[in-house]
Amino acid sequence: MANNTVVLVGCGNMGFAMLQGWLSSGKLQPSDVTVVEPADTLRERATKLGVKALPDSTGITGSPQLIIIAVKPQVIQDILPAYKNYASASAFLSVAAGTPVALFEKILGAQAAIIRCMPNTPAAIGKGMMVTFANSNVQADVMRFTEELLETSGQVAQVKDENLMDAVTAISGSGPAYVFHFIECLTQAGITAGLPQDIAAMLAMQTVYGAGALAAASTDTPSQLRINVTSPNGTTAAALEVLMGDNRLQNLVSEAVEAARNRSVELGKS
């Protein structure tokens, strides 16, 4: 596009990871990006990547194509009014969890182009899952440009109903923590079975990593991959009888996801 000027508001862990992805992929040049970050150390870290970094919005020049809000949800209402004068020319992308589009429209105006994104922590290494919802004011070319930027951090999907973002939060937003806990549990089970702690940790970590990579690379479904590794009356079958008996694990995961979704709904109303 002719104008790829991006303003990144907030350059903490997620913002900085996104910035690194844009620059390392070549999607953006350092001259395309202005960072707004009040914290000196975070601002200096961004400057080392060659981008212009400011302590506040007053030094922004021109009309950015996209203003990315990557600050904590609780400070959105404090920082957003400073960008209202850009709402007629710039689109806004928010990666603030649990913050509805309606809040941005209330502060920036009903005609503002708003894209809401739910990323997850693996985005920091380019393996994330980013899900977006856009209001009707977002133009198709802006949406394409935004998705190209997000793709530098992992996979991108879009939902048409903003209410589904609560389910997205419960699956991919919070999901890495579920997997990390499974690694913890598998490690502890290995220790209980007699393995040294470092070996148990390595086996658990690499097994989860490898299984995920195989599932992503294979043309078989996860169900078929499970069947492939399960010999009748073998060791895997014995373990799966415990996990799958009475849909034990399925019910537990469903209960956990529902708890996360309900909490996401509550936070969106607060």
C-alpha positions as CSV (number, residue, x, y, z in Angstrom):
1,M,0.0,0.0,0.0
2,A,1.1,3.6,-0.6
3,N,1.0,4.5,3.1
4,N,2.3,1.9,5.5
5,T,2.7,4.3,8.4
6,V,2.0,2.5,11.7
7,V,1.9,4.0,15.2
8,L,2.4,1.4,18.0
9,V,1.1,2.6,21.3
10,G,2.7,0.5,24.1
11,C,5.9,-1.4,23.6
12,G,5.8,-4.0,26.4
13,N,6.3,-7.7,25.8
14,M,3.5,-8.1,23.2
15,G,4.0,-4.8,21.5
16,F,7.8,-5.4,21.2
17,A,7.3,-8.9,19.9
18,M,4.9,-7.6,17.2
19,L,7.4,-4.9,16.3
20,Q,10.2,-7.4,15.9
21,G,8.0,-9.5,13.7
22,W,7.1,-6.7,11.4
23,L,10.7,-5.6,10.9
24,S,12.4,-9.0,10.7
25,S,9.9,-10.1,8.1
26,G,10.4,-7.0,6.0
27,K,6.6,-6.2,6.1
28,L,7.6,-2.8,7.5
29,Q,10.8,-0.7,7.5
30,P,11.9,1.1,10.7
31,S,10.9,4.4,9.0
32,D,7.3,3.1,8.7
33,V,6.8,2.8,12.5
34,T,6.5,5.3,15.3
35,V,6.4,3.9,18.9
36,V,4.6,5.7,21.7
37,E,5.9,4.4,25.0
38,P,6.2,6.4,28.3
39,A,8.6,4.0,30.0
40,D,12.2,5.0,29.3
41,T,13.7,1.5,29.2
42,L,11.0,0.1,26.9
43,R,11.3,3.2,24.6
44,E,15.1,2.8,24.4
45,R,14.6,-0.9,23.5
46,A,12.4,0.1,20.6
47,T,14.8,2.7,19.5
48,K,17.6,0.1,19.1
49,L,15.5,-1.5,16.4
50,G,15.8,1.8,14.4
51,V,12.2,3.1,14.9
52,K,11.2,6.5,16.1
53,A,10.1,6.3,19.7
54,L,8.2,9.0,21.6
55,P,7.1,9.4,25.3
56,D,3.6,10.6,24.3
57,S,1.5,11.2,21.2
58,T,2.4,14.8,20.7
59,G,5.3,14.1,18.5
60,I,3.4,12.0,15.9
61,T,3.6,13.4,12.4
62,G,1.3,12.9,9.5
63,S,-1.7,10.6,9.4
64,P,-0.9,7.0,10.3
65,Q,-2.7,4.3,8.4
66,L,-2.9,2.1,11.5
67,I,-2.7,3.0,15.2
68,I,-2.1,-0.2,17.2
69,I,-3.2,-0.1,20.9
70,A,-1.0,-2.5,22.8
71,V,-1.5,-1.3,26.4
72,K,-3.1,-2.9,29.4
73,P,-6.9,-2.8,29.3
74,Q,-7.2,-0.8,32.4
75,V,-5.4,2.2,30.9
76,I,-7.3,2.3,27.6
77,Q,-9.7,5.0,28.7
78,D,-6.8,7.1,29.9
79,I,-4.7,7.0,26.8
80,L,-7.2,6.7,24.0
81,P,-8.6,10.3,24.0
82,A,-5.2,11.6,22.9
83,Y,-5.8,9.8,19.5
84,K,-9.3,10.9,18.8
85,N,-8.1,13.5,16.3
86,Y,-6.8,10.7,14.1
87,A,-10.0,8.7,14.0
88,S,-11.2,10.3,10.7
89,A,-8.1,9.1,8.8
90,S,-6.6,6.2,10.7
91,A,-7.8,2.7,11.6
92,F,-7.2,1.4,15.1
93,L,-6.1,-2.1,16.0
94,S,-6.5,-3.2,19.7
95,V,-4.7,-6.1,21.2
96,A,-6.1,-5.3,24.7
97,A,-7.8,-8.3,26.1
98,G,-11.5,-8.1,27.0
99,T,-12.0,-4.6,25.7
100,P,-15.0,-4.3,23.4
101,V,-15.2,-2.4,20.1
102,A,-18.0,-0.3,21.7
103,L,-15.6,1.3,24.1
104,F,-13.3,2.5,21.3
105,E,-16.3,3.8,19.4
106,K,-17.5,5.6,22.5
107,I,-14.2,7.4,22.9
108,L,-13.1,7.8,19.2
109,G,-16.6,8.3,17.7
110,A,-19.1,6.0,16.0
111,Q,-17.4,6.4,12.6
112,A,-14.0,5.2,13.8
113,A,-12.5,2.1,12.1
114,I,-11.8,-0.4,14.8
115,I,-10.2,-3.9,14.7
116,R,-10.1,-5.9,17.8
117,C,-7.5,-8.7,18.1
118,M,-7.0,-11.5,20.6
119,P,-3.4,-12.7,20.4
120,N,-1.7,-15.3,22.6
121,T,1.8,-15.5,24.1
122,P,3.4,-17.8,21.5
123,A,3.1,-14.7,19.2
124,A,6.4,-13.7,20.9
125,I,8.2,-16.4,18.9
126,G,6.1,-16.1,15.7
127,K,3.9,-19.1,16.7
128,G,0.9,-17.3,17.9
129,M,-2.8,-17.4,17.2
130,M,-4.4,-14.1,16.4
131,V,-8.1,-13.7,16.0
132,T,-9.7,-10.5,14.8
133,F,-13.1,-8.8,14.8
134,A,-13.6,-5.6,12.8
135,N,-16.5,-3.1,12.9
136,S,-18.2,-2.1,9.6
137,N,-16.1,1.0,9.2
138,V,-12.9,-0.9,8.4
139,Q,-12.0,-0.9,4.7
140,A,-11.0,-4.1,3.0
141,D,-7.5,-2.9,2.1
142,V,-6.9,-1.8,5.7
143,M,-8.0,-5.3,6.9
144,R,-5.7,-7.0,4.5
145,F,-2.7,-4.8,5.6
146,T,-3.5,-5.5,9.3
147,E,-3.7,-9.3,8.7
148,E,-0.4,-9.2,6.9
149,L,1.2,-7.6,9.9
150,L,-0.4,-10.0,12.3
151,E,0.7,-13.0,10.2
152,T,4.3,-12.1,11.1
153,S,3.4,-13.4,14.6
154,G,1.6,-16.6,13.6
155,Q,-1.8,-17.7,12.3
156,V,-4.7,-15.3,11.8
157,A,-8.4,-15.9,11.8
158,Q,-11.4,-13.6,11.7
159,V,-14.8,-13.9,13.4
160,K,-17.8,-11.9,12.3
161,D,-19.6,-11.9,15.7
162,E,-17.8,-10.0,18.4
163,N,-19.5,-12.1,21.1
164,L,-17.4,-15.0,19.9
165,M,-14.3,-13.3,21.1
166,D,-15.1,-14.6,24.6
167,A,-14.8,-18.1,23.3
168,V,-11.7,-17.2,21.4
169,T,-10.2,-15.9,24.7
170,A,-11.0,-19.2,26.4
171,I,-9.5,-21.4,23.7
172,S,-6.5,-19.7,22.2
173,G,-6.0,-16.7,24.5
174,S,-5.9,-18.7,27.7
175,G,-5.1,-22.0,26.0
176,P,-1.3,-21.8,26.3
177,A,-1.6,-21.9,30.1
178,Y,-3.6,-25.1,29.8
179,V,-0.9,-26.7,27.8
180,F,1.9,-25.4,30.1
181,H,0.0,-27.0,33.0
182,F,-0.3,-30.3,31.1
183,I,3.5,-30.2,30.7
184,E,3.8,-29.6,34.4
185,C,1.5,-32.6,35.1
186,L,3.2,-34.9,32.7
187,T,6.6,-33.9,34.2
188,Q,5.4,-34.6,37.7
189,A,3.9,-38.0,36.6
190,G,7.3,-38.9,35.1
191,I,9.0,-38.0,38.4
192,T,6.5,-40.1,40.3
193,A,7.2,-43.0,37.9
194,G,10.9,-42.8,38.9
195,L,12.5,-40.6,36.3
196,P,15.0,-37.9,37.3
197,Q,13.4,-34.4,37.3
198,D,15.5,-33.1,34.4
199,I,14.8,-36.1,32.2
200,A,11.0,-36.1,33.1
201,A,10.9,-32.4,32.2
202,M,12.7,-32.9,28.9
203,L,10.4,-35.9,27.9
204,A,7.2,-33.9,28.8
205,M,8.3,-30.7,27.0
206,Q,9.6,-32.4,23.8
207,T,6.6,-34.8,23.6
208,V,4.1,-32.0,23.7
209,Y,6.1,-29.9,21.3
210,G,6.6,-32.8,18.9
211,A,3.0,-33.9,19.0
212,G,1.8,-30.4,18.3
213,A,4.2,-30.0,15.4
214,L,3.2,-33.4,14.0
215,A,-0.5,-32.5,14.3
216,A,0.2,-29.2,12.5
217,A,2.2,-30.8,9.7
218,S,0.1,-34.0,9.1
219,T,-2.8,-34.3,6.8
220,D,-4.4,-36.6,9.4
221,T,-6.8,-35.2,12.0
222,P,-5.7,-35.3,15.7
223,S,-8.2,-38.1,16.2
224,Q,-6.6,-40.2,13.5
225,L,-3.1,-39.5,14.8
226,R,-4.3,-40.7,18.2
227,I,-5.6,-43.9,16.7
228,N,-2.3,-44.4,14.8
229,V,-0.3,-44.4,18.0
230,T,-2.7,-46.6,20.0
231,S,-2.1,-50.3,19.7
232,P,-5.0,-52.5,20.8
233,N,-4.5,-53.5,24.5
234,G,-1.1,-51.7,24.5
235,T,0.3,-49.1,26.9
236,T,-1.2,-46.1,25.1
237,A,-4.6,-47.7,25.2
238,A,-4.3,-48.3,28.9
239,A,-3.6,-44.6,29.5
240,L,-6.3,-43.4,27.1
241,E,-8.8,-45.6,28.9
242,V,-8.2,-43.4,32.0
243,L,-8.2,-40.1,30.1
244,M,-11.1,-40.9,27.8
245,G,-13.2,-43.1,30.0
246,D,-16.6,-41.4,30.7
247,N,-15.2,-38.5,28.6
248,R,-13.2,-37.6,31.6
249,L,-10.7,-35.3,30.0
250,Q,-13.2,-33.9,27.5
251,N,-15.5,-32.9,30.2
252,L,-12.8,-31.4,32.3
253,V,-11.4,-29.3,29.4
254,S,-15.0,-28.2,28.5
255,E,-15.6,-27.1,32.1
256,A,-12.4,-25.2,32.1
257,V,-13.1,-23.4,28.8
258,E,-16.6,-22.5,29.9
259,A,-15.2,-21.0,33.1
260,A,-12.7,-18.9,31.1
261,R,-15.4,-17.8,28.6
262,N,-17.8,-16.8,31.4
263,R,-15.1,-14.8,33.1
264,S,-14.3,-13.1,29.8
265,V,-17.9,-12.1,29.5
266,E,-17.9,-10.7,33.0
267,L,-14.7,-8.7,32.3
268,G,-16.2,-7.3,29.1
269,K,-19.1,-5.8,31.1
270,S,-17.0,-4.3,33.8
